[in-house]
Amino acid sequence: MTNHFPRDEQETSAIIRDASEKGILLSLSGQSTKAEMGRPNQTDASISSSALTGITLYEPAEMVISAHSGTPVSEVVRTLAGKGQELPFEPMDYRPLLGTKAEPTIGAVAAMNLSGPRRIMAGAARDSLIGVRFVNGRGDVVKSGGRVMKNVTGLDLVKLMAGSWGTLGFLTEVTFKVLPKQERMTTLVLRGLKDAQAVEALSQALGSPYDVTGAAHIPGRDRPGASTLIRLEGFSVSVDYRLGELRRLLKRFGGSTDVLEGRGAEAVWQSVRDATVLTNGADRAIWRVSTAPTKGPEFTKRIAQSIEAQWFYDWGGGLIWISTPLSGGAGSSVLREATQELGGHATLVRAPAETRSAIDVFEPQNETLMTLTKGIKASFDPSGILNPGRMYAGV
Amino acid sequence: MTIAFPKPDEAILARRKDIIEGLSRLVASEALIVSEDERRAFETDGLTAYRQMPLAVVLPSSTEEVSAIMRFCHEHGVKVVPRGAGTSLCGGAIPQEDAIVLGVAKMNRVLDVNFEGRTARVQSGITNLGISQAVAYEGFFYAPDPSSQLACTIAGNIAMNSGGAHCLKYGVTTNNLLGVTMVLLDGTVVEIGGEHLDSPGYDLLGLICGSEGQLSVVTEAVVRILRSAEGARPALFGFEKVEDAGACVAAIIGAGIIPVALEYMDKPAIQICEAFAHAGYPLEVEAMLIVEVEGSDQEIDDMLRRIVAIAEPFKPKTMKVSQSEAESAAIWKGRKSAFGATGRVADYICMDGTIPTGQLPYVLKRIDEIVKSYGLAVANVFHAGDGNLHPLVMFNTNVPGEMEKAEKAGEDILKLCVEVGGCLTGEHGVGIEKRDLMTYQFSETDLAQQMRVRGVFDPRWLLNPAKVFPLEGRLAA
């Protein structure tokens, strides 16, 4: 198996053009920290962005940063922090869940649309991604978007690249809109709420004028152990005021409340972001479910009626991380039945290869959407050589 | 009149009677407009210098009717120009003689509001403001606010990925759209997204948003609704030098403050707007910023104090923090009437390029030189936080050749935007207006990739075909 490490766009283009002419199937990667995600597929060679590194533009006053796709996320985060800024969407780090060690790349953040708790307020990675350069399956170098945040010129291929898992093109450079890091962060914790009450409280908080930037619920093994987390960020004066107002607003939910600040609060939000709240043994499957926030508790209730499962909620109840036993298709039929009936989608984010080959990793699409999906794939990658089958069979 | 339309398909024109006959079987008679008088209301949009009489106009009232019309057009090879309220400033809804106009304006109902989940499902012909009005009783609103929001439809907003003055904080349409029901050319009805976040597969919602009616016709939308801030108040700063205004914007953002709006006006714009709105704008300054912040009264006071302290080193000649609702309204009235007020003193074309904000002083100087070289004048209003420029190039229609000069000047300005690292259009769309400039921003390969994606949805170029892509070198799939 040949492993390619192109150093620039031209080299990338030549490798892919050659592969498309010869029908060589390519695995696309950065540092392979998430290689065990998606559908397992058979390829003939690999191409990695690990030699395509470096920040190419950073204008703090314009709130924009561009980097080659292989640049470590940590380097981007550090550079932004140097000017008091950050990636608004709080990209999650899958390493703790997957047990991998290398440095995740900024290209993968775009390719997998990786977002964290702040997604409910600041949008997903796809909302901050304003420009891409990539090589499509023909070996053509294509750009879409640019370095300005308001841009409606032509079809928005940036959005298609975000979350396409390397099946449409090999990203060489990505440009993100960034935001100032807030002066202070605080978290209001409500203790002992049941799931349905917790989601009601989170909905109240998110429906308030206080710009909540994180809204999660971690059910306890017993009810008193449950914590409902509401995050505020901003100037200190403002955070104090809003915290007081939220406490008043949520008083009717009763129970004890705490306020978390500083390192402790950061650690809690990191465990929500990276779903380490769930790391209870590597021998279980982990699902990521997106549904309407108000449907969250009903969703988990249905799952728990059929299989043994553990879970927690982010995004005000709309993102559910669920851990299931591997046996019986990791509970896929129960989960997929629930998404069909309640709306939303479920992705199997951690399971051994044999499980991921046996069941649909991504939510199955109806025939019309599948036809469009296949058409779009062919429009970027007519010979089907880029990460074939990583998302869906035949894509 | 420099923008060309494709030659109409004679075979279609010859079959007009049959086509109308076919359509009449699909919708009620009042939903089908065929007489010349009534069709005239649809022959142009916000780009009024250009007009084309459509073959017929259909105004369906359900997704099923849209589907039947689309299937009919697909089967008979008839072109379709989708239309919302017809407020497009780039000619996105201008018809063609061999096309029918499919207008969604009759489909304007709110279908469901979920305050707890913060979403609203609407039919796509509802106006932008109509959504906010429908959820205002619980203190909620729909965030993107294009200045045509009273009239423009969410269907048009989705087609153009519309922005507005408050998108620095709230984002544009694509950041506030959760789902659509849309009809493909062959009549297939597709649902994308819903009340949940993010897409399971390819981000088709992101692709549809901003596709200018070339991929599908959207009939329903699920949008995010947000709780309104407790209050909002603007402050106004006048500067003697353009550079100082630009540096002040950079300093505000550098201090970690994202105002909900950050608007820039140059001297000619200030004078035109002041004469119209009597907003109390300083007439002697070269540049003016309107900075608006949101929150409780105390939060607003605190934030405006910070902003005033940041602005002081740039020696503003005028500094006025709004003290009342009436003052705030006056400050905004001036800015919001910029287009209308300019229309009273001259004919104008409104450009919509975006530039990296650091390039502002250079770009404004060059815009002035460009416009003067054509013997014309320009007023600039501009979303300073995100670099979206709106130069209003003024001319007199009654002077032969002046409109063509204004168009030329506009073209040069847009090329300049691309040259400095920006783009042709920040929120208005490409339409017919910027179609032939696409090759300045995109390489042949970039455009080919876009057209191949387009081809997946409409390989025969029947949906809004005269727009977005240069007429030469079109690819099917």
Interface residues (C-beta under 8 A of the other chain):
Chain A: E59 P60 A61 E62 M63 V64 K83 G84 N113 S115 R119 I120 G123 A124 R126 D127 N136 D140 V141 V142 K143 S144 G146 R147 V148 M149 K150 N151 V152 T153 G154 L155 D156 L157 V158 K159 L160 A162 G163 S164 L168 L179 P180 K181 Q182 E183 E200 S203 L206 G207 S208 P209 F235 V237 S238 Y241 S290 T291 A292 P293 T294 K295 W315 G318 L319 G343 G344 H345 T347 F362 E363 Q365 T368 L369 L372 T373 G375 I376 A378 S379 F380 M391 Y392
Chain B: N114 F115 E116 G117 R118 T119 G139 F140 M160 N161 G163 C167 G171 V172 T174 N175 L184 T188 V190 I192 G194 E195 H196 L197 D198 S199 P200 G201 Y202 D203 L204 L205 G206 L207 C209 G210 S211 Q214 R227 S228 A229 E230 V249 A250 I253 G254 A255 G256 I257 I258 G295 S296 Q298 E299 D302 M303 R306 T354 I355 P356 T357 G358 H383 D386 G387 N388 G421 G422 C423 L424 T425 G426 E427 H428 G429 V430 K434 M438 Q441 F442 S443 T445 D446 L447 A448 Q449 Q450 R452 V453 R454 G455 V456 F457 V468 A477
